[in-house]
Amino acid sequence: QVQLVESGGGLVQPGGSLRLSCAASGFTFSNYGMNWYRQGQGKEREFVATISWTGRYTNYADSVKGRFTISRDNARNTVYLQMNNLKAEDTAVYYCNTPGHWGQGTQVTVSS
């Protein structure tokens, strides 16, 4: 069955960086676009970034443009989210998604 397993979250100071990974299995990864979403405590889940199946097309939420970069390695069935210049408001559980499927999430906490 489809599995999406996120990793790379943690505690980081404002202005710091983290790279999230999402390892996919159970489907033909290279045929599907992939997305990152996040959900802060008490907030609705929101879109963060998307990447096409080839990796040529990407798009971002306005709140992360210029700071976050989504990428993928189809040989490793993995999608990444490089997060730079992190802010307190980026604190959330980050989820990997492909249509109809979600990972379990990884916690990112930005705090001094």
Long-range contacts (C-beta under 8 A, 24 or more apart in sequence): 1-26, 2-26, 2-27, 2-98, 2-100, 2-101, 4-96, 4-97, 4-98, 4-101, 4-102, 4-103, 5-96, 5-103, 5-104, 6-94, 6-95, 6-96, 6-103, 6-104, 6-105, 6-106, 7-106, 8-106, 9-93, 9-94, 9-106, 9-107, 9-108, 9-109, 10-107, 10-108, 10-109, 11-109, 11-111, 12-86, 12-108, 12-109, 12-110, 13-110, 13-111, 13-112, 14-86, 14-87, 14-88, 14-110, 14-111, 14-112, 15-85, 15-86, 16-86, 16-110, 17-82, 17-83, 17-84, 17-85, 17-86, 18-83, 18-86, 18-108, 19-80, 19-81, 19-82, 19-83, 20-80, 20-81, 20-83, 20-94, 20-106, 20-108, 21-78, 21-79, 21-80, 22-78, 22-79, 22-80, 22-81, 22-96, 22-103, 23-76, 23-77, 23-78, 24-77, 24-78, 24-79, 24-96, 24-98, 25-77, 27-98, 29-74, 29-77, 30-74, 32-98, 32-99, 33-98, 33-99, 34-70, 34-72, 34-79, 34-96, 34-97, 34-98, 35-96, 35-97, 35-98, 36-70, 36-79, 36-81, 36-94, 36-95, 36-96, 36-97, 37-94, 37-95, 37-97, 38-90, 38-92, 38-93, 38-94, 38-95, 38-108, 39-92, 39-93, 39-95, 39-105, 40-89, 40-91, 40-92, 41-91, 41-92, 43-92, 45-95, 48-81, 48-94, 49-81, 51-79, 63-89, 64-90, 83-108, 86-110
